[in-house]
Amino acid sequence: MEFYQLEYLCAVAERGGYNQAARHLYRVPSAVKRGVALLEDEIGIPLLQRDGRGVRLTGEGEELVRWARSAIESRTEMLDRIRKKGPLQGRVVVAAGQAILNKALPRLKRFMTRNPQVEILILRRRGFEIGPLIEKGEADFGYLPLEYCPPTLHWHRSVELKMLLAIPKGHALCRKRPITLQDICKTPLILPDRQASSGRRVHRAFQAKDLEYRTLVETADSRLLLGFVRAGLGISILQEQELAYEAKKYLTLVDVSHLFGKQVEGIAWRKRGYLPEAARSLMQALAPEASIDGAAKTATAAR
């Protein structure tokens, strides 16, 4: 019995199929299927059975998966303790939005330079998608607004982002100050997805003033937003983020936080279970002001 086989089995159980598990594990489906089959052959009992187009655990499979999850977590903790005198190692999965990732780049680069043996995977996700990923153990930690943070996670205020108005060069609003919500309503808007926290923030601001506005495009892709602005099809309201030099040549950016408020994001991680040393170290590098170590030790003691 190999640990990779237990990881494959847990992934298939959580995802409901070999293809879904393979995508999550960054493996080919045939490798996942063979790993589980070898485990079943060794044990001599079926662990999975077909359920329509997917698969589900047998009774014996459910029992083994409960044990396997605990064993995998204990193995990670044991390896951390053994490796303490050597270089930091391990794999860390982080979930965050684009604006946060852009702000984190300098600190992330320093961490990677100092810890070349740590493998980092970054998942770009919207705020409401991040909490469930951390809860299920698919991400070690992430950044999300407090409104999207479930009670099973720690949350520490970490980053404050301005809300910006992106206007094509030469547009009448480039010369107007101050800019009001009424001014913005008169132009087609290219907005963040309303399911995203920034999109909801914009919608609530207009709703509070009982103002009608016209949305031309709604998308989670900020590059697409800026592309429509560049084409002169409207203006956009988006979170503060790093923009390429080329984009700044055709855009005027105006701080409209006084109209839409600032976007507050916090770093979040699980209250229960072991947080690997590599994940704790990366969290502290990205958010040195957060009380990560104490919370992580409390979570470990609660097991």
C-alpha positions as CSV (number, residue, x, y, z in Angstrom):
1,M,0.0,0.0,0.0
2,E,1.5,3.3,-1.1
3,F,0.5,6.8,0.0
4,Y,-0.1,7.9,-3.6
5,Q,-2.7,5.1,-3.9
6,L,-4.5,6.5,-0.8
7,E,-4.4,10.0,-2.3
8,Y,-5.9,8.7,-5.5
9,L,-8.7,6.9,-3.7
10,C,-9.6,9.9,-1.6
11,A,-9.6,12.2,-4.7
12,V,-11.9,9.7,-6.6
13,A,-14.2,9.6,-3.5
14,E,-14.4,13.3,-3.2
15,R,-14.8,14.0,-6.9
16,G,-17.1,11.1,-7.8
17,G,-15.0,9.8,-10.8
18,Y,-11.6,9.1,-12.2
19,N,-11.5,11.9,-14.7
20,Q,-12.5,14.5,-12.1
21,A,-9.9,13.1,-9.7
22,A,-7.2,13.1,-12.4
23,R,-7.9,16.8,-13.1
24,H,-7.6,17.7,-9.4
25,L,-4.4,15.6,-9.0
26,Y,-2.8,16.8,-12.3
27,R,-2.5,13.2,-13.4
28,V,-3.9,11.2,-16.4
29,P,-7.1,9.2,-15.6
30,S,-5.5,5.9,-16.5
31,A,-2.8,6.4,-13.8
32,V,-5.5,7.2,-11.1
33,K,-7.6,4.2,-12.2
34,R,-4.6,1.8,-12.1
35,G,-3.4,3.1,-8.7
36,V,-6.8,2.4,-7.1
37,A,-7.1,-1.0,-8.9
38,L,-3.7,-2.0,-7.4
39,L,-4.9,-1.0,-4.0
40,E,-8.1,-3.0,-4.4
41,D,-6.0,-6.0,-5.6
42,E,-3.8,-5.8,-2.5
43,I,-6.7,-5.5,-0.1
44,G,-8.8,-8.1,-1.9
45,I,-12.1,-6.1,-1.5
46,P,-13.8,-3.7,-4.0
47,L,-13.5,-0.1,-2.7
48,L,-15.5,1.6,-5.5
49,Q,-18.6,0.7,-7.5
50,R,-20.2,2.3,-10.5
51,D,-23.0,4.8,-9.9
52,G,-24.4,5.9,-13.2
53,R,-21.6,7.7,-15.0
54,G,-19.5,8.1,-11.9
55,V,-18.4,5.9,-9.0
56,R,-19.0,5.8,-5.3
57,L,-17.4,4.1,-2.3
58,T,-18.5,0.7,-1.0
59,G,-18.9,0.4,2.8
60,E,-15.3,-0.9,3.1
61,G,-14.2,2.0,0.8
62,E,-15.7,4.6,3.1
63,E,-14.0,3.1,6.1
64,L,-10.6,3.1,4.3
65,V,-11.0,6.7,3.1
66,R,-11.7,7.9,6.7
67,W,-8.5,6.2,7.8
68,A,-6.5,7.4,4.7
69,R,-7.4,11.0,5.2
70,S,-6.0,10.9,8.8
71,A,-3.0,8.9,7.7
72,I,-2.1,11.4,4.9
73,E,-2.4,14.4,7.3
74,S,-0.3,12.6,9.9
75,R,2.4,11.8,7.3
76,T,2.6,15.5,6.3
77,E,3.0,16.5,10.0
78,M,5.6,13.8,10.6
79,L,7.7,14.8,7.5
80,D,7.6,18.5,8.6
81,R,9.0,17.5,12.0
82,I,11.8,15.4,10.5
83,R,12.7,18.0,7.9
84,K,12.9,20.9,10.4
85,K,16.8,21.0,10.4
86,G,16.9,20.9,6.6
87,P,15.6,23.2,3.9
88,L,11.9,23.9,3.7
89,Q,10.1,21.4,1.5
90,G,6.5,20.5,0.5
91,R,3.7,21.6,-1.8
92,V,1.4,24.6,-1.1
93,V,-1.8,25.4,-2.9
94,V,-3.0,29.0,-2.7
95,A,-6.4,30.4,-3.9
96,A,-6.8,34.1,-4.6
97,G,-8.2,36.7,-7.1
98,Q,-6.1,38.4,-9.7
99,A,-5.8,41.8,-7.9
100,I,-4.4,40.1,-4.7
101,L,-2.0,37.9,-6.7
102,N,-0.6,41.0,-8.4
103,K,0.0,42.7,-5.1
104,A,1.6,39.5,-3.7
105,L,4.2,39.0,-6.5
106,P,7.2,40.7,-4.8
107,R,6.8,38.8,-1.5
108,L,6.1,35.6,-3.4
109,K,9.2,35.9,-5.5
110,R,11.3,36.5,-2.4
111,F,9.9,33.4,-0.7
112,M,10.5,31.2,-3.8
113,T,14.1,32.5,-4.0
114,R,14.7,31.6,-0.4
115,N,12.9,28.2,-0.5
116,P,13.5,26.7,-3.9
117,Q,12.4,23.2,-2.8
118,V,8.8,24.3,-2.0
119,E,6.4,23.6,-4.8
120,I,3.7,26.3,-5.1
121,L,0.4,26.0,-7.0
122,I,-1.7,29.2,-7.3
123,L,-5.4,28.9,-8.2
124,R,-7.0,32.1,-9.5
125,R,-10.6,32.0,-8.2
126,R,-13.3,34.4,-7.3
127,G,-14.0,35.3,-3.7
128,F,-17.1,33.1,-3.2
129,E,-15.3,30.1,-4.7
130,I,-12.3,30.2,-2.4
131,G,-13.8,29.3,1.0
132,P,-15.1,25.9,-0.2
133,L,-11.7,25.0,-1.7
134,I,-10.0,25.7,1.7
135,E,-12.7,23.8,3.6
136,K,-12.3,20.7,1.4
137,G,-8.5,20.8,1.6
138,E,-8.0,21.6,-2.1
139,A,-6.2,24.8,-1.1
140,D,-4.0,25.3,2.0
141,F,-5.1,28.9,2.4
142,G,-6.5,31.8,0.3
143,Y,-7.6,35.4,0.2
144,L,-11.3,36.3,0.3
145,P,-13.7,39.0,1.6
146,L,-15.1,38.3,5.1
147,E,-18.6,38.0,3.7
148,Y,-17.5,34.9,1.9
149,C,-15.6,33.3,4.8
150,P,-17.4,30.3,6.4
151,P,-17.2,29.8,10.2
152,T,-14.9,26.8,9.7
153,L,-12.0,29.1,8.7
154,H,-9.8,31.6,10.4
155,W,-9.8,35.0,8.6
156,H,-7.4,37.8,9.1
157,R,-7.8,41.3,7.5
158,S,-4.8,41.6,5.2
159,V,-5.3,43.8,2.1
160,E,-7.3,46.8,1.2
161,L,-7.9,47.5,-2.5
162,K,-9.2,50.7,-4.0
163,M,-12.1,50.7,-6.5
164,L,-11.0,52.3,-9.8
165,L,-12.8,53.8,-12.7
166,A,-11.1,52.9,-16.0
167,I,-11.9,55.4,-18.7
168,P,-10.6,55.6,-22.3
169,K,-8.3,58.5,-23.0
170,G,-10.2,61.4,-24.4
171,H,-13.5,60.4,-22.8
172,A,-15.5,63.4,-21.2
173,L,-15.1,61.9,-17.7
174,C,-11.4,62.2,-17.9
175,R,-11.7,65.9,-17.3
176,K,-14.6,65.9,-14.8
177,R,-13.9,66.1,-11.0
178,P,-15.5,65.0,-8.8
179,I,-17.2,62.1,-10.7
180,T,-20.6,61.1,-9.3
181,L,-22.7,57.9,-9.6
182,Q,-25.0,59.9,-11.8
183,D,-22.1,60.7,-14.2
184,I,-21.2,57.0,-14.4
185,C,-24.8,55.9,-15.1
186,K,-24.8,57.8,-18.4
187,T,-22.2,55.6,-20.0
188,P,-22.3,51.8,-20.9
189,L,-20.6,49.9,-18.1
190,I,-18.2,47.0,-18.5
191,L,-18.4,45.4,-15.0
192,P,-17.0,42.5,-13.0
193,D,-19.2,39.4,-12.6
194,R,-22.0,40.2,-10.1
195,Q,-21.3,37.0,-8.3
196,A,-17.9,38.4,-7.5
197,S,-17.6,40.7,-4.4
198,S,-16.5,43.7,-6.5
199,G,-19.4,43.3,-8.9
200,R,-21.8,43.0,-6.0
201,R,-20.3,46.2,-4.4
202,V,-20.9,48.2,-7.6
203,H,-24.5,46.9,-7.9
204,R,-25.3,47.7,-4.3
205,A,-23.9,51.3,-4.7
206,F,-26.3,52.1,-7.6
207,Q,-29.2,50.2,-5.9
208,A,-28.7,52.3,-2.7
209,K,-29.2,55.5,-4.7
210,D,-32.1,54.0,-6.8
211,L,-30.1,54.6,-10.0
212,E,-30.6,52.8,-13.2
213,Y,-27.4,51.9,-15.1
214,R,-26.7,50.0,-18.3
215,T,-24.3,47.0,-18.3
216,L,-22.8,46.2,-21.6
217,V,-20.5,43.4,-20.5
218,E,-20.3,41.4,-17.2
219,T,-17.3,39.1,-16.9
220,A,-14.8,37.8,-14.4
221,D,-11.9,38.4,-16.8
222,S,-10.3,41.7,-16.1
223,R,-8.4,41.6,-19.4
224,L,-11.7,41.4,-21.3
225,L,-13.0,44.3,-19.2
226,L,-10.1,46.5,-20.2
227,G,-10.2,45.4,-23.8
228,F,-13.8,46.7,-24.1
229,V,-12.7,50.0,-22.5
230,R,-9.8,50.3,-24.8
231,A,-12.2,49.8,-27.8
232,G,-14.2,52.8,-26.5
233,L,-17.3,50.8,-25.8
234,G,-17.8,52.0,-22.3
235,I,-16.1,52.5,-18.9
236,S,-15.3,49.9,-16.2
237,I,-15.2,49.8,-12.4
238,L,-12.7,47.3,-11.0
239,Q,-10.4,46.5,-8.1
240,E,-7.0,48.2,-7.9
241,Q,-4.5,46.0,-9.7
242,E,-1.2,46.2,-11.5
243,L,-1.7,47.2,-15.2
244,A,0.7,46.7,-18.0
245,Y,2.4,49.8,-19.3
246,E,0.6,49.5,-22.6
247,A,-2.8,49.6,-20.8
248,K,-1.9,52.8,-19.0
249,K,-1.2,54.5,-22.3
250,Y,-4.8,54.2,-23.4
251,L,-6.6,54.4,-20.0
252,T,-7.2,57.0,-17.4
253,L,-7.7,55.5,-13.9
254,V,-9.7,57.4,-11.3
255,D,-10.0,56.4,-7.6
256,V,-13.8,56.0,-7.0
257,S,-13.5,54.3,-3.5
258,H,-15.6,57.2,-2.1
259,L,-18.5,55.9,-4.3
260,F,-18.1,52.2,-4.0
261,G,-16.0,51.7,-0.8
262,K,-12.7,49.8,-0.7
263,Q,-12.5,46.1,-1.2
264,V,-11.1,44.4,1.9
265,E,-9.6,41.0,1.5
266,G,-8.3,38.7,4.3
267,I,-6.1,35.6,4.4
268,A,-8.1,32.5,5.4
269,W,-7.1,29.0,6.6
270,R,-8.8,26.0,8.3
271,K,-9.4,26.1,12.0
272,R,-9.0,22.3,12.3
273,G,-6.4,19.9,10.9
274,Y,-2.7,20.2,10.4
275,L,-1.4,23.1,8.4
276,P,1.9,22.1,6.8
277,E,5.1,24.0,7.7
278,A,5.6,25.1,4.1
279,A,2.1,26.6,4.0
280,R,2.6,28.4,7.3
281,S,5.9,29.8,6.1
282,L,4.4,31.1,2.9
283,M,1.4,32.6,4.7
284,Q,3.7,34.5,7.0
285,A,5.8,35.7,4.1
286,L,2.7,37.0,2.3
287,A,0.9,38.3,5.4
288,P,3.5,38.9,8.2
289,E,0.9,40.8,10.3
290,A,-1.4,37.8,10.6
291,S,-1.3,35.6,13.8
292,I,-0.8,32.5,11.8
293,D,1.5,30.4,13.9
294,G,-0.7,30.6,17.1
295,A,-3.9,29.8,15.2
296,A,-2.2,26.9,13.4
297,K,-0.9,25.4,16.7
298,T,-4.4,25.8,18.2
299,A,-5.9,24.0,15.2
300,T,-3.3,21.2,15.5
301,A,-4.0,20.7,19.2
302,A,-7.7,20.5,18.5
303,R,-7.4,17.3,16.5
